[in-house]
Amino acid sequence: MASAKISSKNQIVIPQETRDLLGLHAGDEVLIVNKGRHAILMAKPKSFTDALYGSAKGVYQPDPDTYLKQERESWNRRKSTRR
């Protein structure tokens, strides 16, 4: 586990092993996600579109048309139970 110290200017140096793991180089940007009392450091993707491409694969299985038909039918069922 790597560690870093905060300087008097509130800066840190990201340890070499972490830079290698994340593929970071001088000038790259990072994202910091706050989760309660923890912070997660992530490499900022060059393109969010490329980073997210394919992330929903399998959600609409086996057939998108069948999925949409079932979803729309469920909307109609909810409407009829509200009356």
Biopython code that builds the backbone (N, CA, C, O; Angstrom):
import numpy as np
from Bio.PDB.StructureBuilder import StructureBuilder

atoms = [
    (1, "MET", "N", (0.853, -1.170, 0.000)),
    (1, "MET", "CA", (0.000, 0.000, 0.000)),
    (1, "MET", "C", (0.897, 1.230, 0.000)),
    (1, "MET", "O", (1.807, 1.352, 0.820)),
    (2, "ALA", "N", (0.630, 2.125, -0.917)),
    (2, "ALA", "CA", (1.413, 3.352, -1.031)),
    (2, "ALA", "C", (0.802, 4.432, -0.151)),
    (2, "ALA", "O", (-0.388, 4.406, 0.161)),
    (3, "SER", "N", (1.641, 5.378, 0.242)),
    (3, "SER", "CA", (1.140, 6.514, 1.008)),
    (3, "SER", "C", (1.778, 7.785, 0.470)),
    (3, "SER", "O", (2.789, 7.739, -0.231)),
    (4, "ALA", "N", (1.179, 8.913, 0.805)),
    (4, "ALA", "CA", (1.687, 10.213, 0.367)),
    (4, "ALA", "C", (1.485, 11.204, 1.500)),
    (4, "ALA", "O", (0.601, 11.028, 2.339)),
    (5, "LYS", "N", (2.294, 12.230, 1.521)),
    (5, "LYS", "CA", (2.214, 13.264, 2.546)),
    (5, "LYS", "C", (1.717, 14.552, 1.894)),
    (5, "LYS", "O", (2.090, 14.869, 0.764)),
    (6, "ILE", "N", (0.881, 15.282, 2.607)),
    (6, "ILE", "CA", (0.376, 16.556, 2.106)),
    (6, "ILE", "C", (1.408, 17.635, 2.428)),
    (6, "ILE", "O", (1.849, 17.765, 3.570)),
    (7, "SER", "N", (1.788, 18.408, 1.405)),
    (7, "SER", "CA", (2.786, 19.461, 1.595)),
    (7, "SER", "C", (2.157, 20.685, 2.254)),
    (7, "SER", "O", (0.945, 20.731, 2.465)),
    (8, "SER", "N", (2.983, 21.670, 2.576)),
    (8, "SER", "CA", (2.486, 22.915, 3.169)),
    (8, "SER", "C", (1.578, 23.675, 2.204)),
    (8, "SER", "O", (0.812, 24.541, 2.625)),
    (9, "LYS", "N", (1.660, 23.354, 0.909)),
    (9, "LYS", "CA", (0.797, 23.970, -0.103)),
    (9, "LYS", "C", (-0.408, 23.087, -0.421)),
    (9, "LYS", "O", (-1.083, 23.294, -1.430)),
    (10, "ASN", "N", (-0.680, 22.097, 0.442)),
    (10, "ASN", "CA", (-1.799, 21.161, 0.277)),
    (10, "ASN", "C", (-1.696, 20.363, -1.013)),
    (10, "ASN", "O", (-2.714, 20.078, -1.644)),
    (11, "GLN", "N", (-0.493, 19.999, -1.412)),
    (11, "GLN", "CA", (-0.268, 19.190, -2.597)),
    (11, "GLN", "C", (0.237, 17.811, -2.167)),
    (11, "GLN", "O", (0.845, 17.655, -1.108)),
    (12, "ILE", "N", (-0.029, 16.821, -3.012)),
    (12, "ILE", "CA", (0.533, 15.490, -2.781)),
    (12, "ILE", "C", (1.203, 15.017, -4.064)),
    (12, "ILE", "O", (0.861, 15.452, -5.163)),
    (13, "VAL", "N", (2.164, 14.117, -3.897)),
    (13, "VAL", "CA", (2.784, 13.455, -5.034)),
    (13, "VAL", "C", (2.176, 12.060, -5.101)),
    (13, "VAL", "O", (2.233, 11.304, -4.131)),
    (14, "ILE", "N", (1.594, 11.723, -6.250)),
    (14, "ILE", "CA", (1.012, 10.387, -6.413)),
    (14, "ILE", "C", (2.167, 9.407, -6.573)),
    (14, "ILE", "O", (3.007, 9.586, -7.455)),
    (15, "PRO", "N", (2.223, 8.373, -5.736)),
    (15, "PRO", "CA", (3.328, 7.416, -5.804)),
    (15, "PRO", "C", (3.448, 6.762, -7.188)),
    (15, "PRO", "O", (2.458, 6.577, -7.896)),
    (16, "GLN", "N", (4.680, 6.422, -7.545)),
    (16, "GLN", "CA", (4.987, 5.849, -8.857)),
    (16, "GLN", "C", (4.131, 4.614, -9.154)),
    (16, "GLN", "O", (3.600, 4.479, -10.257)),
    (17, "GLU", "N", (3.994, 3.714, -8.175)),
    (17, "GLU", "CA", (3.222, 2.483, -8.431)),
    (17, "GLU", "C", (1.768, 2.799, -8.762)),
    (17, "GLU", "O", (1.154, 2.096, -9.565)),
    (18, "THR", "N", (1.207, 3.848, -8.154)),
    (18, "THR", "CA", (-0.168, 4.238, -8.443)),
    (18, "THR", "C", (-0.257, 4.892, -9.820)),
    (18, "THR", "O", (-1.196, 4.634, -10.572)),
    (19, "ARG", "N", (0.727, 5.742, -10.151)),
    (19, "ARG", "CA", (0.740, 6.354, -11.485)),
    (19, "ARG", "C", (0.844, 5.288, -12.562)),
    (19, "ARG", "O", (0.177, 5.371, -13.593)),
    (20, "ASP", "N", (1.687, 4.280, -12.323)),
    (20, "ASP", "CA", (1.826, 3.185, -13.293)),
    (20, "ASP", "C", (0.521, 2.408, -13.432)),
    (20, "ASP", "O", (0.090, 2.088, -14.540)),
    (21, "LEU", "N", (-0.095, 2.112, -12.304)),
    (21, "LEU", "CA", (-1.346, 1.347, -12.300)),
    (21, "LEU", "C", (-2.448, 2.078, -13.070)),
    (21, "LEU", "O", (-3.198, 1.463, -13.829)),
    (22, "LEU", "N", (-2.537, 3.394, -12.866)),
    (22, "LEU", "CA", (-3.586, 4.182, -13.517)),
    (22, "LEU", "C", (-3.171, 4.704, -14.890)),
    (22, "LEU", "O", (-3.987, 5.290, -15.601)),
    (23, "GLY", "N", (-1.928, 4.500, -15.261)),
    (23, "GLY", "CA", (-1.447, 4.980, -16.551)),
    (23, "GLY", "C", (-1.346, 6.496, -16.611)),
    (23, "GLY", "O", (-1.572, 7.091, -17.665)),
    (24, "LEU", "N", (-1.006, 7.129, -15.487)),
    (24, "LEU", "CA", (-0.939, 8.581, -15.411)),
    (24, "LEU", "C", (0.429, 9.101, -15.819)),
    (24, "LEU", "O", (1.459, 8.489, -15.534)),
    (25, "HIS", "N", (0.417, 10.251, -16.496)),
    (25, "HIS", "CA", (1.640, 10.933, -16.897)),
    (25, "HIS", "C", (1.513, 12.406, -16.532)),
    (25, "HIS", "O", (0.418, 12.875, -16.222)),
    (26, "ALA", "N", (2.606, 13.128, -16.566)),
    (26, "ALA", "CA", (2.591, 14.557, -16.258)),
    (26, "ALA", "C", (1.552, 15.265, -17.115)),
    (26, "ALA", "O", (1.505, 15.066, -18.329)),
    (27, "GLY", "N", (0.728, 16.081, -16.495)),
    (27, "GLY", "CA", (-0.305, 16.827, -17.209)),
    (27, "GLY", "C", (-1.647, 16.137, -17.288)),
    (27, "GLY", "O", (-2.640, 16.773, -17.640)),
    (28, "ASP", "N", (-1.709, 14.837, -16.966)),
    (28, "ASP", "CA", (-2.997, 14.127, -16.972)),
    (28, "ASP", "C", (-3.871, 14.641, -15.833)),
    (28, "ASP", "O", (-3.375, 15.124, -14.816)),
    (29, "GLU", "N", (-5.176, 14.526, -16.026)),
    (29, "GLU", "CA", (-6.125, 14.908, -14.983)),
    (29, "GLU", "C", (-6.628, 13.666, -14.273)),
    (29, "GLU", "O", (-6.682, 12.578, -14.846)),
    (30, "VAL", "N", (-6.995, 13.850, -13.009)),
    (30, "VAL", "CA", (-7.561, 12.753, -12.226)),
    (30, "VAL", "C", (-8.922, 13.188, -11.697)),
    (30, "VAL", "O", (-9.198, 14.380, -11.561)),
    (31, "LEU", "N", (-9.757, 12.216, -11.404)),
    (31, "LEU", "CA", (-11.045, 12.456, -10.774)),
    (31, "LEU", "C", (-10.934, 12.018, -9.322)),
    (31, "LEU", "O", (-10.315, 10.997, -9.023)),
    (32, "ILE", "N", (-11.527, 12.780, -8.432)),
    (32, "ILE", "CA", (-11.547, 12.415, -7.021)),
    (32, "ILE", "C", (-13.008, 12.299, -6.617)),
    (32, "ILE", "O", (-13.755, 13.276, -6.659)),
    (33, "VAL", "N", (-13.405, 11.100, -6.227)),
    (33, "VAL", "CA", (-14.785, 10.820, -5.849)),
    (33, "VAL", "C", (-14.835, 10.696, -4.334)),
    (33, "VAL", "O", (-14.134, 9.869, -3.750)),
    (34, "ASN", "N", (-15.665, 11.521, -3.696)),
    (34, "ASN", "CA", (-15.809, 11.477, -2.248)),
    (34, "ASN", "C", (-16.901, 10.493, -1.869)),
    (34, "ASN", "O", (-18.026, 10.578, -2.361)),
    (35, "LYS", "N", (-16.564, 9.562, -0.992)),
    (35, "LYS", "CA", (-17.514, 8.556, -0.498)),
    (35, "LYS", "C", (-17.457, 8.576, 1.022)),
    (35, "LYS", "O", (-16.666, 7.856, 1.632)),
    (36, "GLY", "N", (-18.301, 9.405, 1.630)),
    (36, "GLY", "CA", (-18.269, 9.516, 3.088)),
    (36, "GLY", "C", (-16.927, 10.076, 3.531)),
    (36, "GLY", "O", (-16.531, 11.163, 3.111)),
    (37, "ARG", "N", (-16.233, 9.334, 4.374)),
    (37, "ARG", "CA", (-14.929, 9.777, 4.869)),
    (37, "ARG", "C", (-13.779, 9.254, 4.011)),
    (37, "ARG", "O", (-12.619, 9.336, 4.414)),
    (38, "HIS", "N", (-14.091, 8.722, 2.838)),
    (38, "HIS", "CA", (-13.073, 8.171, 1.942)),
    (38, "HIS", "C", (-13.085, 8.946, 0.624)),
    (38, "HIS", "O", (-14.106, 9.510, 0.230)),
    (39, "ALA", "N", (-11.954, 8.963, -0.036)),
    (39, "ALA", "CA", (-11.851, 9.573, -1.360)),
    (39, "ALA", "C", (-11.232, 8.544, -2.301)),
    (39, "ALA", "O", (-10.300, 7.833, -1.927)),
    (40, "ILE", "N", (-11.748, 8.473, -3.504)),
    (40, "ILE", "CA", (-11.262, 7.526, -4.503)),
    (40, "ILE", "C", (-10.623, 8.325, -5.629)),
    (40, "ILE", "O", (-11.238, 9.243, -6.171)),
    (41, "LEU", "N", (-9.404, 7.982, -5.976)),
    (41, "LEU", "CA", (-8.662, 8.648, -7.041)),
    (41, "LEU", "C", (-8.744, 7.791, -8.297)),
    (41, "LEU", "O", (-8.428, 6.601, -8.268)),
    (42, "MET", "N", (-9.173, 8.404, -9.403)),
    (42, "MET", "CA", (-9.303, 7.676, -10.663)),
    (42, "MET", "C", (-8.708, 8.510, -11.782)),
    (42, "MET", "O", (-8.742, 9.740, -11.736)),
    (43, "ALA", "N", (-8.165, 7.842, -12.784)),
    (43, "ALA", "CA", (-7.690, 8.544, -13.971)),
    (43, "ALA", "C", (-8.904, 9.079, -14.717)),
    (43, "ALA", "O", (-9.885, 8.359, -14.901)),
    (44, "LYS", "N", (-8.848, 10.334, -15.148)),
    (44, "LYS", "CA", (-9.945, 10.906, -15.922)),
    (44, "LYS", "C", (-9.847, 10.372, -17.344)),
    (44, "LYS", "O", (-8.802, 10.503, -17.982)),
    (45, "PRO", "N", (-10.924, 9.772, -17.847)),
    (45, "PRO", "CA", (-10.877, 9.221, -19.207)),
    (45, "PRO", "C", (-10.663, 10.324, -20.237)),
    (45, "PRO", "O", (-11.132, 11.449, -20.063)),
    (46, "LYS", "N", (-9.964, 9.997, -21.290)),
    (46, "LYS", "CA", (-9.775, 10.950, -22.387)),
    (46, "LYS", "C", (-11.124, 11.257, -23.032)),
    (46, "LYS", "O", (-11.374, 12.385, -23.457)),
    (47, "SER", "N", (-11.997, 10.242, -23.102)),
    (47, "SER", "CA", (-13.327, 10.387, -23.678)),
    (47, "SER", "C", (-14.312, 9.602, -22.817)),
    (47, "SER", "O", (-14.177, 8.387, -22.670)),
    (48, "PHE", "N", (-15.286, 10.280, -22.257)),
    (48, "PHE", "CA", (-16.280, 9.581, -21.446)),
    (48, "PHE", "C", (-17.131, 8.653, -22.322)),
    (48, "PHE", "O", (-17.592, 7.609, -21.860)),
    (49, "THR", "N", (-17.333, 9.033, -23.566)),
    (49, "THR", "CA", (-18.096, 8.184, -24.484)),
    (49, "THR", "C", (-17.391, 6.844, -24.662)),
    (49, "THR", "O", (-18.019, 5.789, -24.568)),
    (50, "ASP", "N", (-16.082, 6.889, -24.921)),
    (50, "ASP", "CA", (-15.319, 5.644, -25.081)),
    (50, "ASP", "C", (-15.278, 4.851, -23.782)),
    (50, "ASP", "O", (-15.344, 3.622, -23.804)),
    (51, "ALA", "N", (-15.168, 5.548, -22.645)),
    (51, "ALA", "CA", (-15.085, 4.871, -21.355)),
    (51, "ALA", "C", (-16.384, 4.139, -21.018)),
    (51, "ALA", "O", (-16.355, 3.082, -20.388)),
    (52, "LEU", "N", (-17.520, 4.698, -21.434)),
    (52, "LEU", "CA", (-18.815, 4.100, -21.108)),
    (52, "LEU", "C", (-19.342, 3.158, -22.192)),
    (52, "LEU", "O", (-20.315, 2.437, -21.970)),
    (53, "TYR", "N", (-18.700, 3.165, -23.364)),
    (53, "TYR", "CA", (-19.176, 2.340, -24.469)),
    (53, "TYR", "C", (-19.261, 0.869, -24.047)),
    (53, "TYR", "O", (-18.288, 0.296, -23.556)),
    (54, "GLY", "N", (-20.418, 0.280, -24.243)),
    (54, "GLY", "CA", (-20.615, -1.134, -23.944)),
    (54, "GLY", "C", (-20.956, -1.429, -22.496)),
    (54, "GLY", "O", (-21.131, -2.593, -22.137)),
    (55, "SER", "N", (-21.056, -0.403, -21.649)),
    (55, "SER", "CA", (-21.300, -0.657, -20.230)),
    (55, "SER", "C", (-22.712, -1.192, -19.961)),
    (55, "SER", "O", (-22.948, -1.795, -18.914)),
    (56, "ALA", "N", (-23.636, -0.984, -20.872)),
    (56, "ALA", "CA", (-24.999, -1.487, -20.688)),
    (56, "ALA", "C", (-25.237, -2.780, -21.459)),
    (56, "ALA", "O", (-26.377, -3.216, -21.620)),
    (57, "LYS", "N", (-24.157, -3.386, -21.932)),
    (57, "LYS", "CA", (-24.297, -4.616, -22.708)),
    (57, "LYS", "C", (-24.983, -5.685, -21.856)),
    (57, "LYS", "O", (-24.587, -5.930, -20.716)),
    (58, "GLY", "N", (-25.994, -6.304, -22.409)),
    (58, "GLY", "CA", (-26.703, -7.369, -21.714)),
    (58, "GLY", "C", (-27.919, -6.897, -20.936)),
    (58, "GLY", "O", (-28.690, -7.728, -20.456)),
    (59, "VAL", "N", (-28.118, -5.585, -20.794)),
    (59, "VAL", "CA", (-29.249, -5.075, -20.035)),
    (59, "VAL", "C", (-30.563, -5.396, -20.728)),
    (59, "VAL", "O", (-31.556, -5.693, -20.065)),
    (60, "TYR", "N", (-30.581, -5.342, -22.034)),
    (60, "TYR", "CA", (-31.816, -5.524, -22.785)),
    (60, "TYR", "C", (-31.867, -6.898, -23.451)),
    (60, "TYR", "O", (-32.344, -7.024, -24.579)),
    (61, "GLN", "N", (-31.389, -7.905, -22.773)),
    (61, "GLN", "CA", (-31.362, -9.254, -23.331)),
    (61, "GLN", "C", (-32.720, -9.899, -23.188)),
    (61, "GLN", "O", (-33.462, -9.500, -22.291)),
    (62, "PRO", "N", (-33.096, -10.849, -23.988)),
    (62, "PRO", "CA", (-32.354, -11.298, -25.143)),
    (62, "PRO", "C", (-32.599, -10.428, -26.371)),
    (62, "PRO", "O", (-31.790, -10.428, -27.299)),
    (63, "ASP", "N", (-33.706, -9.688, -26.386)),
    (63, "ASP", "CA", (-34.067, -8.927, -27.587)),
    (63, "ASP", "C", (-34.588, -7.555, -27.167)),
    (63, "ASP", "O", (-35.544, -7.482, -26.395)),
    (64, "PRO", "N", (-33.993, -6.476, -27.647)),
    (64, "PRO", "CA", (-34.437, -5.134, -27.249)),
    (64, "PRO", "C", (-35.912, -4.869, -27.549)),
    (64, "PRO", "O", (-36.583, -4.201, -26.762)),
    (65, "ASP", "N", (-36.423, -5.370, -28.654)),
    (65, "ASP", "CA", (-37.824, -5.133, -29.001)),
    (65, "ASP", "C", (-38.764, -5.796, -27.998)),
    (65, "ASP", "O", (-39.771, -5.210, -27.601)),
    (66, "THR", "N", (-38.429, -7.019, -27.592)),
    (66, "THR", "CA", (-39.235, -7.724, -26.591)),
    (66, "THR", "C", (-39.176, -6.980, -25.263)),
    (66, "THR", "O", (-40.193, -6.829, -24.585)),
    (67, "TYR", "N", (-37.996, -6.521, -24.896)),
    (67, "TYR", "CA", (-37.832, -5.772, -23.646)),
    (67, "TYR", "C", (-38.710, -4.523, -23.652)),
    (67, "TYR", "O", (-39.422, -4.261, -22.682)),
    (68, "LEU", "N", (-38.664, -3.747, -24.744)),
    (68, "LEU", "CA", (-39.466, -2.525, -24.820)),
    (68, "LEU", "C", (-40.959, -2.828, -24.760)),
    (68, "LEU", "O", (-41.715, -2.098, -24.118)),
    (69, "LYS", "N", (-41.384, -3.891, -25.417)),
    (69, "LYS", "CA", (-42.799, -4.272, -25.389)),
    (69, "LYS", "C", (-43.232, -4.593, -23.960)),
    (69, "LYS", "O", (-44.285, -4.138, -23.515)),
    (70, "GLN", "N", (-42.428, -5.372, -23.241)),
    (70, "GLN", "CA", (-42.751, -5.724, -21.859)),
    (70, "GLN", "C", (-42.763, -4.487, -20.962)),
    (70, "GLN", "O", (-43.628, -4.352, -20.097)),
    (71, "GLU", "N", (-41.815, -3.599, -21.169)),
    (71, "GLU", "CA", (-41.740, -2.382, -20.364)),
    (71, "GLU", "C", (-42.975, -1.511, -20.581)),
    (71, "GLU", "O", (-43.549, -1.000, -19.620)),
    (72, "ARG", "N", (-43.381, -1.342, -21.823)),
    (72, "ARG", "CA", (-44.564, -0.526, -22.122)),
    (72, "ARG", "C", (-45.836, -1.158, -21.568)),
    (72, "ARG", "O", (-46.737, -0.449, -21.119)),
    (73, "GLU", "N", (-45.916, -2.487, -21.598)),
    (73, "GLU", "CA", (-47.074, -3.174, -21.019)),
    (73, "GLU", "C", (-47.131, -2.940, -19.513)),
    (73, "GLU", "O", (-48.216, -2.800, -18.948)),
    (74, "SER", "N", (-45.978, -2.896, -18.865)),
    (74, "SER", "CA", (-45.966, -2.654, -17.420)),
    (74, "SER", "C", (-46.431, -1.238, -17.104)),
    (74, "SER", "O", (-47.048, -1.016, -16.062)),
    (75, "TRP", "N", (-46.148, -0.271, -17.984)),
    (75, "TRP", "CA", (-46.643, 1.092, -17.781)),
    (75, "TRP", "C", (-48.162, 1.105, -17.819)),
    (75, "TRP", "O", (-48.807, 1.767, -17.006)),
    (76, "ASN", "N", (-48.731, 0.366, -18.772)),
    (76, "ASN", "CA", (-50.190, 0.320, -18.899)),
    (76, "ASN", "C", (-50.816, -0.339, -17.677)),
    (76, "ASN", "O", (-51.866, 0.102, -17.210)),
    (77, "ARG", "N", (-50.192, -1.383, -17.154)),
    (77, "ARG", "CA", (-50.719, -2.038, -15.953)),
    (77, "ARG", "C", (-50.709, -1.080, -14.764)),
    (77, "ARG", "O", (-51.660, -1.059, -13.984)),
    (78, "ARG", "N", (-49.648, -0.287, -14.615)),
    (78, "ARG", "CA", (-49.558, 0.672, -13.510)),
    (78, "ARG", "C", (-50.630, 1.749, -13.630)),
    (78, "ARG", "O", (-51.206, 2.160, -12.623)),
    (79, "LYS", "N", (-50.909, 2.219, -14.865)),
    (79, "LYS", "CA", (-51.918, 3.239, -15.071)),
    (79, "LYS", "C", (-53.293, 2.721, -14.682)),
    (79, "LYS", "O", (-54.076, 3.445, -14.066)),
    (80, "SER", "N", (-53.594, 1.483, -15.033)),
    (80, "SER", "CA", (-54.923, 0.925, -14.764)),
    (80, "SER", "C", (-55.134, 0.663, -13.276)),
    (80, "SER", "O", (-56.278, 0.679, -12.822)),
    (81, "THR", "N", (-54.084, 0.424, -12.504)),
    (81, "THR", "CA", (-54.246, 0.173, -11.070)),
    (81, "THR", "C", (-54.373, 1.464, -10.281)),
    (81, "THR", "O", (-54.792, 1.421, -9.124)),
    (82, "ARG", "N", (-54.030, 2.614, -10.854)),
    (82, "ARG", "CA", (-54.110, 3.899, -10.169)),
    (82, "ARG", "C", (-55.515, 4.473, -10.189)),
    (82, "ARG", "O", (-55.837, 5.331, -9.368)),
    (83, "ARG", "N", (-56.344, 4.029, -11.093)),
    (83, "ARG", "CA", (-57.693, 4.627, -11.253)),
    (83, "ARG", "C", (-58.623, 4.155, -10.205)),
    (83, "ARG", "O", (-59.788, 4.553, -10.189)),
]
sb = StructureBuilder()
sb.init_structure("model")
sb.init_model(0)
sb.init_chain("A")
sb.init_seg("    ")
for serial, (resi, resn, name, xyz) in enumerate(atoms, 1):
    if name == "N":
        sb.init_residue(resn, " ", resi, " ")
    sb.init_atom(name, np.array(xyz, "f"), 0.0, 1.0, " ", f" {name:<3s}", serial, name[0])
structure = sb.get_structure()
